[in-house]
Amino acid sequence: MTNLILCGGSGTRLWPLSRALMPKQFVKLFEHKSLFQLTVERNSTLCNEQFIVSNNEQYFLALDQLEELGTFHNRYLLEPIGRNTAPAIALACMALNAEDIVLVTPSDHLIKDQKAYEKVVMEADILARQDFLVTFGIKPTFAETGYGYIEANGTNDVTAFHEKPELSTAEMYINAGNYYWNSGMFCFKAGIFLNELETYAPEIFLTCKKAYENAKGDGMIRILHEDMLAIPEDSIDYAVLEKSHKVKVIPSDIGWSDVGSFDALSHEFESDESNNFIMSDKHVSLIDVCDLIVIDTEDALLISQKGSSQKVKEIVRRLKKENVELTTTHKTTHRPWGTFTVLEDKLGYKIKKIMVKPGKRLSLQKHFHRNEHWIVVSGTATVRVEEKTYIVRENESTYIKAGEVHRLENQGKIPIVLIEAQVGSYTGEDDIVRIEDDYKRENR
């Protein structure tokens, strides 16, 4: 069985903990592990292969967190832009044998009952080998209006899929007893899914087929931007499951949560005596208030009434018009070569702490609007400026003028830590022209 892990995400529902470049599946929320890492561990005992579908930025986060788990041998498919779950799953299935059993799992769900989970996956595997498309229906515990529902006929047969309901409709579903939350997890043969996709969503199938055939393969599958853009955007539910006659549902009581809001997250942690849920690295004291959610990060503070945290997306939408970086990244940003932390950012200058991992190097690049001063705090940096290459050691510095082609490299065995002072009329992250890049990133 192949575990197909979907790693897309915009980082809006748990802002400011999550951001566009650090969506919730990579935030370490549970005993210093992320939801992505828990997904990998949960399915590693059930599957003999893990196939990760991600975008270019999040791929490096996945790679780092897999290395922390000691997991190195995985397959990857990189999407330049997201087109929802139907294309993502189809592109990955095209890389598999038709008879391969695929267990599709989001990377950002929490499942607390491992034994029950293994049991329902084995049940799904049996049905998948009989050429069914299997979905996992979560037994609802309350009238949730934020999930879609699957209606069953008392067995494994699916009667209908239902959109997110009004509260009164959700209460009716709960009382009926044969409605389940749609978990977004699936199990089927790769070839059966592709056949059903070709039947019910032929345009998605054909454009995915073209994109897969044109993909670059350098140890992973990289879909070209123009090919991905040509694929219609649709979910697996709309494209296939709501139309196919091969769909089965496995009722699943597995301690599941999609951790899709701070209200959902608060159920996994203790609140204070006034039912306030607080997440902060500093001490927070509240007086004469109750039922609040308080999320404190280095650069943003969110305070919400419990029951209203679904509205976080509205705040993110508004912030995008005012401050793009605040919704995109934390003060510390992860890159394939290491990290950088913004220490200060004012008009005309920016100060960063940069960490470069052993054996890694930044792209060969230049900037039009800023000069850079580098001061090495620890480690030994190999620096190239134009055609000159030289060593910068601890407590030494160097200077790069605007327009000069340059690169920073760590040829040593310990991380390099340096302070970078940028001075210029513009210090945004998009003032980068990449001339050569080990990680095949575009300019930004």
Secondary structure by P-SEA (a helix, b strand, c coil): ccccccccccccccccccccccccccccccccccaaaaaaaaacccccbbbbbbcccaaaaaaaaaaaaccccbbbbbbccccccaaaaaaaaaacccccccbbbbcccccccaaaaaaaaaaaaaaaaaccbbbbbcccccccccbbbbbbccccccccccccccaaaaaaaaaacccccccccccccaaaaaaaaaaccaaaaaaaaaaaaacccccbbbbbaaaaaabbbbccccccccccccbbbbbccccccccccaaaaaaacccccccbbbbcccbbbbccccbbbbbbcccbbbbbccccccaaaaaaaaaaacccccccccccccccccccccccccccbbbbbbbbcccccccccccccbbbbbbbcccccccccccbbbbbcccccccccccccccccccccbbbbbbbbbbccccccccccccccccccccc
